[in-house]
Amino acid sequence: MFISEAFAQTAPAAAGPESSLMSLLPLVLMFVVLYFIMIRPQMKRQKESKAMIDALAKGDEVITSGGMIGRISKLGDTYMHVEVASGVEIQIQRGAVVQVLPKGTYGK
């Protein structure tokens, strides 16, 4: 009475191998675009940052991630001393350096 009769439907034709490849094409294309827009630039920035941190030397003028500007007075493997004022040194990690300034920018 309330339930209509169900009729069997014929199965759709089997999809060929080319149609299954075409259905994966948008997914592959999306990953390629994601790589070139997000992943590749991020890896490039990380590589440049690592090269900058490895090239730090005594006397370089730097900006830390906290926004302090100073001159490197001592360098270690993981830590360094930065002179932020005359006679005032802070110890920071090498990775906390955001930017190396041109010589003469930080004056006393």
C-alpha positions in Angstrom: 0.0 0.0 0.0 2.5 2.7 1.1 5.6 1.0 -0.4 5.9 1.2 -4.1 7.2 -1.8 -6.0 11.0 -1.8 -6.7 12.2 -2.8 -10.1 15.6 -4.1 -10.8 17.7 -1.8 -12.9 20.3 -2.9 -15.3 23.9 -2.4 -14.3 25.8 0.5 -15.9 28.3 -0.5 -18.6 31.8 -1.3 -17.2 34.2 1.6 -17.3 37.2 1.3 -19.5 40.8 2.0 -18.2 40.9 5.4 -19.9 37.8 6.6 -18.0 39.3 5.6 -14.6 42.5 7.5 -15.5 40.4 10.5 -16.4 38.7 10.4 -13.0 42.0 10.5 -11.2 43.3 13.4 -13.3 41.7 16.2 -11.3 43.2 14.8 -8.1 46.7 14.5 -9.5 46.4 18.0 -11.0 45.3 19.4 -7.6 48.4 17.9 -5.9 50.7 19.3 -8.6 49.2 22.8 -8.1 49.5 22.4 -4.3 53.2 21.5 -4.6 54.1 24.6 -6.8 52.0 27.1 -4.8 52.6 26.0 -1.2 55.2 23.3 -0.6 58.0 24.4 -3.0 58.2 28.1 -1.8 58.2 26.9 1.8 61.1 24.6 1.2 63.0 27.4 -0.6 62.5 29.7 2.4 63.7 27.1 4.8 66.8 26.5 2.7 67.6 30.2 2.6 67.1 30.6 6.4 69.4 27.7 7.1 72.1 29.1 4.8 71.8 32.5 6.6 72.1 30.9 10.1 75.1 28.8 9.0 76.8 31.9 7.6 76.6 34.0 10.8 79.9 35.4 12.0 81.2 37.5 14.9 80.4 41.2 14.3 77.3 40.6 12.2 74.4 42.9 13.0 71.2 40.9 13.4 67.5 41.1 14.2 66.1 38.4 16.5 62.7 36.8 16.4 61.8 38.9 19.4 62.6 42.1 17.5 65.9 43.0 19.2 68.7 44.4 17.1 72.3 43.7 18.1 75.8 42.7 17.1 77.1 39.2 17.5 79.9 39.1 20.1 80.3 35.3 20.7 79.3 32.4 18.6 78.7 28.8 19.6 77.2 25.7 17.9 73.7 26.3 19.1 73.8 29.5 21.1 75.4 32.9 20.6 75.8 36.2 22.5 74.4 39.3 21.0 75.3 42.7 22.3 72.1 44.8 22.4 73.6 47.9 24.2 77.0 48.9 25.4 78.0 46.2 27.9 74.7 44.4 27.7 74.8 40.9 26.1 72.0 38.4 25.7 72.3 34.7 24.9 70.0 33.4 22.2 69.7 30.4 20.0 71.1 30.7 16.5 67.7 29.9 15.1 66.2 33.0 16.7 68.0 35.2 14.1 65.5 36.4 11.6 67.6 38.8 9.5 71.2 39.8 9.0 71.5 43.6 8.6 74.0 45.4 6.4 77.1 46.5 8.2 76.8 49.9 9.9 73.0 49.7 10.3 73.2 49.1 14.1 75.2 52.0 15.4 76.4 52.9 18.9 
